[in-house]
Amino acid sequence: MVASSPTRSRIEWIDLARGAALVAMAIYHFTWDLEFFGYTEPGMTAVGGWKYFARSIASTFLVLVGVSLVLSHAGGFRMPSFLRRFAMIAGAAAAVTIATWIATPDFFIFFGILHQIAFASVAGLLFLRSPPLLTLAVAALIIAAPFFVTSTAFDAPWWWWTGLSENRPRSSDYVPVFPWFAAALIGIAAAKLADRAGLFAWIARFEPGGWSKPLQFAGRHSLAVYLIHQPVLIGCLWLFAQVYPAPVQTSEVRFRYSCEASCEQVRSEEFCAGYCVCVLDGLAADNRLEEAFSRAPSDAFRAKLKDMAEICTAETDATIGPEPE
């Protein structure tokens, strides 16, 4: 999130793009906070348009990381400024991990956007002198890896940062190396191609209007904005909740809402309603509903849930009949 200091004159449009991404991020986080406090349906921000909105925001930040690396070191590697910036990002990432471990231990951030930016800032250096097409080819392989290389061998917590585990760990912000590092590589390749075409020099000739100053300011101080905005949003919502508390939802209701929201991405509303009730009844009968909300459910629970999902799928299909194509 830290803006780079390029060797050439600063390109204000990049600060503006970073500031706009921060506004989008604040909108998403505010909606996530509403869900966390119980003012919206559980699981809403993890599915549908909200899911893709979050992914587009993270991708934008990482592409800008790649662009900034190229602009910062176009005239040669600048060790002092790089180490200073990396120390700030890595320190902030560690602070986020510690703070979320204390506040929400079941969903703490162990490898979120700041961790990925720190990783990409270092690993991206390996590609600063690589041909853009080679960089794009590596990015494509990184995007494809989770579809072909996932394994239970990566399910151990010390491998979660890779993104190759078969069972996705729970976290309120999870941006693993595979596939997210690809976005930074795309930014590196795009910036090198743009530089060769003289696009940066052309863009730098046009100054954004006065309306953009707040966004540019936020873009130049993006790390501070990132670290401050969530405590402010959460604090404001907490105060609001003291006056107008959200209705209390049972574990059964939370599970059903979350299950149906995920299910409806691939099946009909009618199917998902019956399927989720079936799974919920099975978990409740075994007194294992609370384990469904655990950050690291046991292997026995995962196996049980998989069997239950297969049984409930078959039973629901038999009940409602085949769905129309």
N, C-alpha and C positions, 0 to 999 in steps of 0.2 A: 504494500500500500504506500510505500515511501516513494515520493517522486525523485527521479534521478536528475542529476545535474549535467546535462550534456556539454560537450566541449564546444559546440557551436551555440549561437544565441538560442535562448529558450523558445520552444514552440508552444505557444499558449493554447493551441487547440488540443494538445495532448493533456494539459492540465484540465481543460474544459471537459474532455471526454472522461477523465478520471473523476472529476467532480460530479458529472451526471450519473456515473456508475454508483457513486456514493449515495446519491439521492435515491436511486432505485433500490440499493441495498437497505437503506433506512426504511423504505416502504415495506419491503419484504420482512425485515426484522420486526417492525411494529405489528404486522399481521401475525407473525410467529408468536410474538409476546401476547397478543390477544388470545391466541389459541392456548398458550401456556397457562394463562390466568383463567381459562375456562369460558371466555366470551364468544368463542366460535367452536365449530364442531371439531373434535379431535382428529388429527391427521390431515386436516384440510390443506396445509401448506406443503405437504409431502407428495401430493398427487396433482394431476391435471395441469392447468395453466400455471399455478403457483410453483410447481416443481420445475417447469421449464423456465419460468421467470428467474428462479434462483440459479439455475444452471447457466443462464445467459449472463447473469451478473458476475458470477465467478469466472466464467470464460473471458469476459471483458477485462477484468482485472489482470488475469494471467497473460492475455495477449499484450496488454500494456506493459507488463513486466518485461516481456521479450523485446518490445519496441524500445523501452527505456535502456535495456542492456546494450542494444546496438548503438543508440545515440550517445550513451555515456562513454563507451569505450571505442568509438569509431577511430579515434586517433591513437589508440594504444590503451592497454589495460591500466586503469587508474587505481592502484592498490589502496591508498589511504581512504579515498572516498568510498570505495567498495566495502572495505572492512568496517568503516563507520556505519554505513547504511545497513550492512548485514547484521551487525551487532544490535542495532535498534530493532530490526524486524525479528531476529531470533529471540531477543529479550522479551519483546511484546508477545510473541507466540508462547513462550514459557509462562508468562504472567497470565495469559488467557487460560492455559491448561490448569494452572494452580487455582485460579479464581473459580473456574467452572467445576473443578473437582470438589471444591468446598461447597459451592452453591447447589450444583445438580450432579452428584456423583454417579448417578445411573446413566447420565447422558453427557458426561464431561467431554470437552473438546481435546482430543489427543493428537489429531492431525487435521486441522482446519485450514482455512484459506491462508492465514499468516504462516503456518508451517509449510504449506505448499509454496508460497512465495519465497520463503527462505531457501527451500530446497531448489526451486527453479532458478534463483539468483546465482547459486553456485553451479548447479549442473548445466545451466544455460551457457556458462562461459566456454564449455567444451565445443559449442556450436557457433561461436562468433566468427570463426574463420572457415566454417564449412560452407559448401555451396548450398544455396537456398533449396534446390530440389532435393538434395540429400537430407537436409533438415526436415523438409516436408514428408519425405519418405519415412524417416524415423518417427515423426509425429503420427503418421498413419498406423505404424506398427504398435505404438503405445496405445492408441485408441482401440485397436483391435484386440490387444492382449487380454483384457478382462473377459472377452467372449470365448477365448480358446485356452487360456493358461490357468484359469482359476482351479484351486485345489484345496482340499482340507489340510494340506501341508502348510498352508498360509493362514490357518485359522488361529494359530497361537497369537496372543496379543502383541508380541514383538514384531510380527509381520503385518499387522493391520495397516501400517503406513503405505504398504505397496498397493492395496486395493485388489489383491488377487485372492483373497480368502473366499471360500465357497459360501460361508455364512457371513452376511454383512453385519459388522459390529454396530451397536447403537451409539450415536453421537449427535449432538445438536448442530454440528458443523463438521462434515466429513469430506475432505478433498484430497484423496490419496494420489500417489504418483501416477498410477495407471487408472484412468486415462488422462488425468488433469494436466500433467506436465506437458502433454501435447499442445495445449493452448499456448503456453509460453514459447514453445518451439515454432508454432505458427506465427506468433508475433515477431520472433527473430527473423524468420524467413521473409515475412511480409515487409518488415522494416528494411532489410537489406535490398530487396527488390525495389522498394519505394525510393531508397536512397540512390540507387543506381539510375533510376529514371528521373531523378531531380525533383521528386514529389515533395520532399520535406522542405527544400529551398523554396518551392513554389507556395506551399502552404504558409510558410513563415512570413510571406509578404502580406498576408491578410490578417488583420487584427480583429478579433471578435469585438462586438459592441460592448458598451458599458453594462448591459444586462448580465453579461457573463462573469463579471468580477467576483460575485460570491462563489460561483461554481469553480472558478480558477483558484480562488483562495483555498477552498476545500480540497481541490486536487493537489495543490502544492503541500498541503498539510494532511494528507490522506490518512497517515498512520494515527495521528492524534484524533482525527474525526472518527476513525474506526473504533478506537479504544474508548472514546467518551460517549458515543451516541447510544450504545446499548444500555449502559448503567443509567443514563438519563431517561430513556424510554421506559425501562423497567421500573425505575423509581417513580415516575409519573403514574404509570399504571397501578403500581402498588398503592399509591396514595388514593387513586380513584377507587380501587377495590375496597378500601377501608370504608368508603361511603356508599358505594354501589357494588357490593360483592356479586360475583357471577354465581349462578345456580350451581349447587354441588351435584356432580355427576358420579354415579357409581362406577365401579370397575367394569361392570357388565355393559353399561351404556358407552363408556369410553372405548371398550374393545369393539363393540358392534359398529360404532361410527367409523373407527379406523379401518376395520376389516372391510366394510362396505365401500369406503372411499377407494381403497386399494383394488378391491375386486372389480369395481365398476370401470376400471381402466381397460379391462379385457373381456368382461362378461356383462350380461344385461342386468338391469336393476332388479328384476324379479328373481333371477338366479342368485344374485349376491345376497339378497335379503334372506332367502332360505338357507343358502350355504353358510352364512355367518352365524345364523341362529343355531345351526347344527354344530358348528365348531365350538361356539360358546357353550352350548349344553354339554358337549363332551369335556371341555376344560373344567366347567363347574362341577360336573359329576366326579371328576378325579381330584378336585380341590387344587387345580394347578393354574387357575386363571391369573393370579398375581405374578406367576413366573413368566407370563407372556409379556409383561412390562419390564422384565429384567434386561439390563444392558448386555449381559453375557449368559443367556439361558444354557442349561446343561445339555450335553449331547443326548441324554435320555429324553429330555423334553423336546428337543428338535426332532428326534426320531418319532416320538409320540405324535407331535403336531403334523409331521409329514404323513403318517398313516391316517390320522384323523382327516386331513385335507383330502386324501384320496377317497376315503369312505364317504365323506360329506359331498364331494363332487359327484360321485356316482349316485348317491341317494337323491340329491337335488335334481340332477338330470332326469332321473327316473320319475320324479314327482311332477316336474313342470313340462317334461317332454323336450324334444330337440328344439333349439333356438333357430329362428329364421336366419338364412345366410345374409 
